[in-house]
Every structure is written in structure tokens, then in C-alpha cells.
Amino acid sequence: MTIILGLESSCDETAAALVTGEGRILAHRLATQEEAHRPYGGVVPEIAARAHVEVLSPLIEAALKDADLTLADVDVIAATAGPGLIGGVMVGLVTGKALAHAAGKPLIAVNHLEGHALSPRLADPTLQFPYLLLLVSGGHCQLLHVRGPGDYARLATTIDDASGEAFDKTAKLLGLGYPGGPAVEKAAAAGNPKAVPLPRPLVGTVEPHFSFAGLKSAVMRAAQSGQYSTGDIAASFQQAVIDCLVDRTERQLAGLHDITALVVAGGVAANRSIRAALEALAARHDLPFVAPPLWLCTDNAAMIAWAGAERYAAGLIDDLTVPARPRWPLDPGAEKARGAGVKA
């Protein structure tokens, strides 16, 4: 039985997990930084990096204790190497390198996005490649043809804001607090999704990509108008995002005939209304729908350990010179989308 120690520190959550190569989660420890960042309405990189330094080692020790293991029992060290806030990424990766060097274990430098992309296979061992993945998070909104570890074709991306970014900015515009995604979802539950006329950027167009900047601006105008309640704006915004995600995903489904399932992952995938709409879309196309449990959608170390397990099984091992990367596309050969710049 192969045991992988996974480390995650790419943004504002620090985590350590122990997962087997068969997909059994032996232990998972996570420390959130919500209280530290709440006064600023978003993540402050320097505060985040310092918090990672303080809590990562104790989390690793606690995870090993939970699993009744020592570092000697671990076979592989997997650490997020990007993309993310570079200070935080460096904390986790340097820690992973130190542990791998000290214990004589192989190191797997994991792309955080690949952690999300492969996490549905940790949740559902029956999920087979290839599948269509909608990856929706605070910094990314992409449709990917997932063919195996390290083998991704990016079919669409955002040309401006990511969907999670739009949720966070909407929460700030409406004074809902931090973190923005859950706050908007909670406010939307009390609102009318048809109350506010908001745009659906690029819906129905031949261009495959996503756009949310115009929707965010429309939310700002609606809030400034004073005509609508906070709940109605939140519900209408959430429905507009859902319509965009479903339309763009359905466009890709029409052209793919080899996929085994429609899959969603990333922090925004924790939104229950979005999951329900995508599940209905998969049913219309007679496809299985796979989404990780809510806790596995947000940043965590179990998905990093599992991505490490998948890469290790495929012989994808890194040396100790591997760099930390603030940006790291899953499909580096993908053509840049109009307006996307480095986000592509």
C-alpha cells in the first residue's frame, strides 16, 4: 500500500493529508485563515504566507498522529508547487522538499489545478478517463478534456474574471462579507432569481469562452440603483452565472463523443445551485455527473495527495530543483483566448 503525504498552501488555507494509492483518506488536517483576512475583504498575501509558516509543521505532525504513522511510513511527498500566491506556494513546496530530502522519499510537485481536476476520481473511484471537466474556482474558470495525469486539453477559459472572482466581487459590492462565494449563495436563497435583469455574457455565441466582468459591472449598477433588495440581486447574479456555465459547458458537450462523464471541481463547485444545474445538464446528455463532496471542492490537501498518487503511478516524479510557480497552466500549449492574457 502506497502512502502519500500531501501538502497544500497555495492561498489562504493550510492543509496536510495522508492518502493511499487506492484512494483511502487516512487523515486530513486543515487550518483556515478566514478570520485573519476578513477585515480586509479578501486575502492579503503576506498575512497568508506568514500563517502557512506558523501552522504547516504542526498540521503535518497532527495528520501523522491521526493516521498512527511516522514519516518513515510515508512513501511519497506531494506538495502544491503552483499556481497560487507565490509566498504561500513556496512555504508548502520548500517544506515538501525538506521532508523528501530528509526522509529519502520521492517528491511530486503538484499543480493545484490538477489537484482539483483529479479530485473527482478520489471521490468516485469508478470515474474513468477521459471526462469533461468544468473547473471553477476563485482564479480559474475552464473547460478541460481530462485524458489522464498530466494530459489535459483546455477547451475554454475566461477572457476576464473567473466565476469565483465574480462571486467574491459581488459579495463585496453587496456588503456580504468574506468569503464571498458562500455569502452570496446564502443571500441568494432568500431572493428572486428573476427580479434583476442581468446580462449573460457570451451565452449563445460561437466563441467557446467565459466572461464575467460585464456581469459584475451590471451587479454594481443594480446595487447603486437602490431598486432591488440584496437577496434579489444575489439570486439574480447567481442565476446569471449558472446560465453562463451551463450554456458554455453544453456547447462543448455537443462536440465531444468520447467522454465518460461530466465533472465539476473547484471551490465554486461547492455551490449547491450550480451543482444541481450541471447535474440536470448531464442528465439531458445521458452522462454520469460527478462532483466531489463539498469539503473536497474547496482547497484541501487530500486532493494534492491524490494527484501525487496518480502522478506517482504514472512515473511522474520531480527532483528537488522544481520551482514554485505563481502561474502554471494545465495545458501550456493552449492558444491564448482573446483578452485572457496570462489567465489563459
N, C-alpha and C positions, 0 to 999 in steps of 0.2 A: 504494500500500500504506500503510494507516494503521498507525502505530506508537504503542502506548500504554505509558507508564511507570506501573507500579502500585506502590504503597507500602502496607505492612501493618505495624501496630504496636499492635494492639488489646489484646494480652495479654502473653505472655512470649516472643514470637518477633518478631524484626525482619526484614523482608524487602523486597526490591526486585526487580522483574521487568520485562522488556520483551516484549510480546506483540503480534502483528499482529492486525488486524481480521479476518483469515481464520483465526485460532486457532493460529498458529505461535509457539511459545515461543522467543524469540531468546536470552534469558538469564534466569537466576534465581539470586539470592543470598539466603541466609538465615543469620541468627545466632540460635542458641538460647540460652536463659538457664537451662537445667536445673541447671547446677552452682551458680548463684547462689541459686536458690530451694530446692534440695534440703535444706539444713539446717533449713528451716522447714516442710517437708512440704507446701508449696503456694506460690502466687505472692504475693509481697509487692509491692503496687502501687508504692511509692516506689522500690524497687530496680529494678523493671521499667521505670519511666519514665526513670530515670537511664541505664539501659543502652541504651534506644532512642536517647536523645540522643547517646550516645557512638558508636554503630555505624551509624546510618542513613545519614549522608552518605557514609562510606566504602563502604557496600554499594551505594549508587546509582552511585558512581564506578566500582566494580568491575563492576557489571552493564553499564553503558555500554561499558566497555572490552571485556568479554566479547563483546558484540554488535558491536564495532567501530563504535560510533555516538557522536555527541555529543548534548548536549541539544537542539541546533538541529535534529537529525534526528527528534526526537520530535514527534508531532502532538498528543497528548493526555496530560494528567497525571491519573491516577486515584489517590485516596488514601482509605483507610478513614476514615470520619467517625463511626463508632459501629456498633453498641453495643460496649461494652468498658470496660476500666479507663480512666477519663477522662484521666489523666495521659499514658498511652501513646497514646491516640487523638489527643490534642492535638499530640503530637510529630509524628506522621505527617501529620496534616492541615495543620498550620502549615507543615511542610516542603513539602508539595504546593502549598499556596497561594503560598509564596515562589517556587518554581520556575515555577509557571504565570504569576505576575506578571512575574518577571524575563525569562522567555523569550517572553512573549506567547502562551501556549498556553491552550486551554480546560481548565477544571478539572471533573472529575467526582468528586463526594463519594459514595463507595460505602458502602452498608450492608453491613457484614461478613457478615451473614446472606445477603444477596443474592449475595455472592461465592460462598458455599457453594452456594446454590440454583442458580446458573448454571454452576458449575464442571463438572457432568457434560456440558454442551454443549461445553466446551473439550476434554474427554476423548473425547467421541463426537460429531463434527460432524453425524451423521445424526439425532441426537435432536431431535425436533420438539415444539413446544408443542401442547396442554397436557399436562403429566405430573403424576403424583402423587409428591410428594417427602416422604420421611421425613428430616427434618433433625435429626440427633442430635449434640450437642456437649456441652462441659462446662457450658454455661449454658442450653442450649435443647433441648427435645425437642418437635418439632412435626410435624404432617402438613399439607402445603400443596398446594393446587391451583395449580400454576405455569402461568400463561397467557401470560407474556411479561415483559420487563424492567419492573419497577415495578408489575406486575399479579399480585397474589397473594391467594388466599383461604385463610385459616387455618381448617382443619377440626378440628384438635385441638391441645392443648398439655398441658403438665404442670400439675397442680394443686399440686405441691410441688417436689420435686427434679427436676432433669434427669437423664437416664440417665448422662451423663458425670460429673455431680456424684456420683451414686451409686457409680460406679466409683472415683472419687478417694477418697470417704469409706470405702469398703470396703477399699481398699488401705491407708489409714491405720489402720483398725481391725485389720487383719491384720498390720501392721508390714511391708508390702511395699515401702514407699518411694515416691518420686516420680520421674517422673509415674505416676499411679495406673492409668490405663487399660491401658497395655502391661504393667505389673507384674501386674495381676490376670489378664490374658489368658495370660501366661507361667505363672503359678502354676496356672491352671485346666487347662492342658494335662496336668498330672500328677495331676489329681484326678478324682473320680467325680461327674458332674453330678446323680446321683440320690441321693447319700449324705445330704444335709442337707434336711429338709423345710422349704422356704421358701415364703412366700406369693407369689401373682401378683396384685398389686393391680389391681382393676377388670377383670380378664380375664373375658370372658363377659357383661359388663354392657352396658346400653344407652347408658350415658354414653360419649362418644367419647374422653375424655381419658386421659392417662397419670398414674401415681402411683408414686413410688419411695421415699418416705420410710419407709413401713412395711416395705419390703423391707430397707432399710438398718438399721432397728432390729432386724429379725429376724437379720440377719448379726451384729450386735453381741451379741445373746443367744447365738447359736451359738458365737461365739468365746469368750465368757466361760464357757460351759458346760464347756469342756475335753474335750468328747466327740468332736470332729471334727478332722481334720487341716486345715492351712491350704489344701492343694491341694483337698480335698473342698469346703471352704466356698467357695473361689474358683470352682470349677467349678459348684457348685450355684447360686451367685449369678449367674454369667454365664448359665446356662441359664434362670434365672427372668427375667432381663432380656430374653433372646431371646424367651421365650414371651409376655411383655408386648408387646414391639414387634411381633411377628408378629400377635398377636390384634387389637391396635388398628389396625394397618395393613390387615388383612384386612377389618375392619369397614367401613373407608372404601372399599376396592375394590369391595365389594358394591353400593355406591350410586353409583359413578362409571362412566359408559359412554362418555366422550369422550376418555379419556386414551390417550396413545401408548406409555407405559412406566411402570414402577415404578422410581423413582430413589431412591438414598440418598446423603447427603452429610453432611459434618461430621466432627469428629475421631473420634467413636465408630464411624463407618463404616469406619475402618481396622481394626477388629476382624474377623478372618477368619471366626470362627464366626457372627457377626451377618450378615456379607455372605452367607455360604452359606445361612443360613436364609431370608433375604429373597429370594435368587435362586430358591430352591425355591418360595417363596410366589408369586413372579411366574410361574414355570412352571405352577403349578396354575391360574393365571388366564389362561394363554396370552398373557402380556405379556412384552415385552422387559424385561430387567433391566439398568440402567445404574448403575455406581458408578465414581467417579474412581479412578485408581491411588492407592495408599496415601499417597504423598507429597502428593498434591493434596487429600486429605481433611483433613489437619491444616492449621493456619493457614499461609498462604503468600501471596506477592504475585502469583503468576500468576493466581489466581482473581480478585484485585482488579482487575488489569489487564484480564482478560477481561470482568468485569462492567462495567468502564468502557467497553470496546469495544462491548458490547451496548447500553448506555445511550446512548453517543455516536451509534451508528447510528440509535437511536430519537429522537434530538434532545433527549435529557435532559441538559442541561448546567447546571452550577451557577455562581453568582458567588462572589466572594471573601468574602462575608459569611456563607456557610453555616456553621452552628455544629457543634462537636463534641458528640456525644450519648452519654451513658452508657447510655441505653436507647433503642431505636429499632425498634419492631415492623414487620415486613414488611406486615402487614395491620392498620393502625391502627384500622380500623372494626370489627374482630372483637369480638364480645361477650366480656367477661371470663369466664373459666372459674371455676367455684366454687373458691375458695381460692387462685386463682392470683395475684391482686393485680397488681403491676407486671410479673410474669413473663409475663403473657398478652400 
